[in-house]
Amino acid sequence: MTARTATRPALALLALCALLLAGCGAQQTTRGSNLSLMERYHSSKDLLHDGEGVEPTPQADAMSAQEHLQRGLVFLSQDRPELAFEQFSRACQLDPGLAEARYQRGALLVARGVPIEARADIEAALSLAPDNARAWETAGMLGFAEGNLAEARSHFERALALDPRLAGAASHLGAIHNYQGQPDKALALFTRALEQMPRSGELHNNAGIAQAMLGNDAAAVDHFRAAITHGAPGNRVWNNMGLSLCRLGRYDEAFEAFRNAGGEAAAHNNLGVYLSQQGEHALALYHLQRALEVEPRYYARAAENLKRARLAARIAQGQGPAATTAAPLPMAGPDTGVTGAAGPGPIPGAPGVVTPVTLPPSSTPLKARATPAAVREGELRDGK
């Protein structure tokens, strides 16, 4: 990312955590109580397949299917997904045409990390009840998870046309707009979703990315701070905040944010890269050298950036040929709130996990500090 132009962040695919739930306790009396969630799904799918081509379900069975559906909804409201899944599966076995049961079972499978098996239920639900906004939202999440953004975007738009209050559809569609370079559209969707989920750290991080892409870095910083307050993964958000603070010229705060994201060496490297991009070569060299001093054997990236910064400084003094600029600072990938049977959840970003380190605040703006003599303009050398 250049200093003045925010590039589009890489879209992280939806990481649906595969969770196989163990069998329930004594309260569960339906067949297969010792089976895992996946095993129960396949068992119910086989029964459903065996019933294909049979005469329509008798009314008594249809009523029983409704009873199982209602029981499943009660268990779902009690945060007992295993029992809910059992009831939804039984309802589907008794009445394959019960759209709500197909949707609820499919949504549970999506929430529990088995989207491939969920697709048949969601497609059946949409065929049976094409005006089910939540089913379109879940279908969009399936496309999103598979990287089919065109399909996901179409499904989310259909869901929001049917029910504008669906925060999950709005947040996912906003992430797609961010990726496709439409932060204005993304921000409108994130704002809508935040009205319903104001404490979603993932949504605040996404809104901050959209604001940064629009050049509104002060507003972006506010969203990043809210994201951290509300529990978004800190290292990615701190990195985003540091970049926006750099653009605002608040270098001390930016250093603190970068250090919280990845440690002292990473903070010196990131700030050095940004300063080099801004033509502040003396300070850039100082910070890149400090990165190597802090972690001389580990932080190889700083060594490469230091070489580039030295060359850029010589060019600025008319002492060398054209050079490649230091590697730009990335903005961490977006998150989004996912609504469904299991409630809100994040979409992880790309960077790896780092250990946060707290940097004591400084009362002196970084730009106003004296530059070490060894790296002043006119005194550049090849050594540290």
Secondary structure, DSSP 8 states (H G I E B T S, - for coil): --SSS--------------------TT--STTTTS-HHHHHHHHHHHHHHTTTS----HHHHHHHHHHHHHHHHHHHTT-HHHHHHHHHHHHHH-TT-HHHHHHHHHHHHHTT-HHHHHHHHHHHHHH-TT-HHHHHHHHHHHHHTT-HHHHHHHHHHHHHH-TT-HHHHHHHHHHHHHTT-HHHHHHHHHHHHHH-TT-HHHHHHHHHHHHHTT-HHHHHHHHHHHHHTT--HHHHHHHHHHHHHHTT-HHHHHHHHHHHH-HHHHHHHHHHHHHHTT-HHHHHHHHHHHHHHSTTT-HHHHHHHHHHHHHHHHHTT-S-------------------STT-------SS-----------SS-GGGS---GGGSTT---S--
